[in-house]
């Protein structure tokens, strides 16, 4: 399973419809990670293969999405993305957490195991 490109429409359908809801209510079937990136971003390019590996390793446990901030400006604005990569970690029943900056694979594994799959 590869990471999934996400548009604002897909986000509203599968994650959270920020146009109709005021309180966070996650629509997903399993925890998720959303990578806000740009093609020209060096650190984003370093994170991309790690997320591809994790999407295989955690297939059917965690959904991993990618949002191109150059294309999905509305979605980037909704989350106030100011630096990339920015990663949104979404547990099933808790408030999502945003992390700015590139992470090493072990840091992703720690967040997945301790925060998303607990």
C-alpha positions as a Markdown table, in Angstrom:
| # | Residue | x | y | z |
|---|---|---|---|---|
| 1 | Unk | 0.0 | 0.0 | 0.0 |
| 2 | Unk | 1.4 | 3.4 | -1.0 |
| 3 | Unk | 0.8 | 6.7 | 0.6 |
| 4 | Unk | -2.4 | 8.3 | -0.7 |
| 5 | Unk | -2.5 | 11.7 | -2.3 |
| 6 | Unk | -5.1 | 13.8 | -0.6 |
| 7 | Unk | -7.3 | 16.7 | -1.9 |
| 8 | Unk | -9.5 | 18.9 | 0.2 |
| 9 | Unk | -12.5 | 17.0 | -1.0 |
| 10 | Unk | -11.0 | 13.6 | 0.0 |
| 11 | Unk | -10.0 | 15.2 | 3.4 |
| 12 | Unk | -13.6 | 16.4 | 4.0 |
| 13 | Unk | -15.0 | 12.9 | 3.0 |
| 14 | Unk | -12.5 | 10.7 | 4.9 |
| 15 | Unk | -11.0 | 12.7 | 7.7 |
| 16 | Unk | -13.0 | 15.8 | 8.8 |
| 17 | Unk | -15.4 | 18.2 | 7.1 |
| 18 | Unk | -14.2 | 21.5 | 8.3 |
| 19 | Unk | -16.9 | 23.3 | 6.3 |
| 20 | Unk | -19.8 | 21.9 | 8.3 |
| 21 | Unk | -18.3 | 20.8 | 11.7 |
| 22 | Unk | -17.0 | 23.0 | 14.4 |
| 23 | Unk | -15.8 | 20.3 | 16.8 |
| 24 | Unk | -13.2 | 17.8 | 15.7 |
| 25 | Unk | -14.8 | 14.5 | 14.7 |
| 26 | Unk | -12.5 | 12.1 | 12.9 |
| 27 | Unk | -14.3 | 10.1 | 10.1 |
| 28 | Unk | -11.5 | 7.6 | 9.5 |
| 29 | Unk | -11.6 | 3.9 | 10.1 |
| 30 | Unk | -8.1 | 3.7 | 11.5 |
| 31 | Unk | -5.5 | 6.3 | 12.7 |
| 32 | Unk | -3.8 | 8.4 | 10.1 |
| 33 | Unk | -0.8 | 10.5 | 9.3 |
| 34 | Unk | -1.1 | 13.4 | 6.9 |
| 35 | Unk | 2.2 | 14.7 | 5.4 |
| 36 | Unk | 1.9 | 18.3 | 4.2 |
| 37 | Unk | 4.7 | 18.7 | 1.6 |
| 38 | Unk | 5.9 | 20.4 | -1.6 |
| 39 | Unk | 7.9 | 18.8 | -4.4 |
| 40 | Unk | 10.7 | 21.4 | -4.2 |
| 41 | Unk | 11.2 | 20.8 | -0.4 |
| 42 | Unk | 14.5 | 18.9 | 0.4 |
| 43 | Unk | 13.4 | 17.7 | 3.9 |
| 44 | Unk | 10.0 | 16.6 | 2.4 |
| 45 | Unk | 11.9 | 14.5 | -0.2 |
| 46 | Unk | 13.8 | 12.8 | 2.7 |
| 47 | Unk | 10.6 | 12.0 | 4.6 |
| 48 | Unk | 8.7 | 10.6 | 1.5 |
| 49 | Unk | 10.5 | 7.2 | 1.3 |
| 50 | Unk | 10.2 | 6.7 | 5.0 |
| 51 | Unk | 6.4 | 7.3 | 4.8 |
| 52 | Unk | 6.2 | 4.8 | 1.9 |
| 53 | Unk | 8.0 | 2.2 | 4.0 |
| 54 | Unk | 5.7 | 2.8 | 6.9 |
| 55 | Unk | 2.6 | 2.6 | 4.7 |
| 56 | Unk | 3.7 | -0.9 | 3.8 |
| 57 | Unk | 4.7 | -1.9 | 7.4 |
| 58 | Unk | 1.5 | -0.5 | 8.9 |
| 59 | Unk | -0.9 | -1.5 | 6.1 |
| 60 | Unk | -4.4 | -1.9 | 7.4 |
| 61 | Unk | -3.4 | -0.3 | 10.8 |
| 62 | Unk | -2.6 | 3.3 | 9.9 |
| 63 | Unk | -3.6 | 5.4 | 6.8 |
| 64 | Unk | -0.8 | 7.7 | 5.4 |
| 65 | Unk | -1.8 | 10.6 | 3.3 |
| 66 | Unk | 0.2 | 13.3 | 1.4 |
| 67 | Unk | -1.1 | 16.8 | 0.8 |
| 68 | Unk | 0.8 | 18.9 | -1.8 |
| 69 | Unk | 0.7 | 22.4 | -0.2 |
| 70 | Unk | 1.3 | 24.0 | -3.6 |
| 71 | Unk | -1.9 | 22.4 | -5.0 |
| 72 | Unk | -4.1 | 22.2 | -1.9 |
| 73 | Unk | -3.8 | 25.8 | -0.7 |
| 74 | Unk | -7.2 | 25.8 | 1.1 |
| 75 | Unk | -6.4 | 22.7 | 3.1 |
| 76 | Unk | -2.9 | 24.0 | 4.0 |
| 77 | Unk | -4.6 | 27.3 | 5.2 |
| 78 | Unk | -7.1 | 25.4 | 7.3 |
| 79 | Unk | -4.2 | 23.9 | 9.3 |
| 80 | Unk | -2.1 | 27.0 | 9.2 |
| 81 | Unk | 0.8 | 25.3 | 7.5 |
| 82 | Unk | 3.8 | 27.7 | 7.6 |
| 83 | Unk | 6.7 | 25.3 | 7.2 |
| 84 | Unk | 7.1 | 22.0 | 5.5 |
| 85 | Unk | 7.1 | 19.2 | 6.0 |
| 86 | Unk | 4.4 | 19.4 | 8.6 |
| 87 | Unk | 2.9 | 16.2 | 9.8 |
| 88 | Unk | -0.6 | 15.7 | 11.3 |
| 89 | Unk | -0.9 | 12.7 | 13.5 |
| 90 | Unk | -4.6 | 11.6 | 14.0 |
| 91 | Unk | -5.4 | 9.1 | 16.7 |
| 92 | Unk | -8.9 | 7.5 | 16.6 |
| 93 | Unk | -10.5 | 9.2 | 19.6 |
| 94 | Unk | -8.2 | 12.1 | 20.5 |
| 95 | Unk | -7.4 | 15.5 | 19.1 |
| 96 | Unk | -4.8 | 15.4 | 16.3 |
| 97 | Unk | -1.3 | 16.7 | 16.8 |
| 98 | Unk | 0.8 | 18.7 | 14.3 |
| 99 | Unk | 4.5 | 18.2 | 14.1 |
| 100 | Unk | 6.6 | 20.5 | 12.0 |
| 101 | Unk | 9.9 | 19.3 | 10.4 |
| 102 | Unk | 11.3 | 16.1 | 9.1 |
| 103 | Unk | 11.4 | 13.1 | 11.4 |
| 104 | Unk | 13.6 | 10.0 | 11.3 |
| 105 | Unk | 11.9 | 6.6 | 10.8 |
| 106 | Unk | 12.2 | 5.6 | 14.4 |
| 107 | Unk | 10.5 | 8.8 | 15.6 |
| 108 | Unk | 7.5 | 7.9 | 13.3 |
| 109 | Unk | 7.5 | 4.3 | 14.7 |
| 110 | Unk | 7.4 | 5.7 | 18.2 |
| 111 | Unk | 4.5 | 8.0 | 17.5 |
| 112 | Unk | 2.6 | 5.3 | 15.7 |
| 113 | Unk | 3.1 | 2.7 | 18.4 |
| 114 | Unk | 2.7 | 5.0 | 21.5 |
| 115 | Unk | 0.1 | 7.5 | 20.2 |
| 116 | Unk | -1.8 | 6.1 | 17.3 |
| 117 | Unk | -2.1 | 2.4 | 18.0 |
| 118 | Unk | -2.3 | 2.5 | 21.8 |
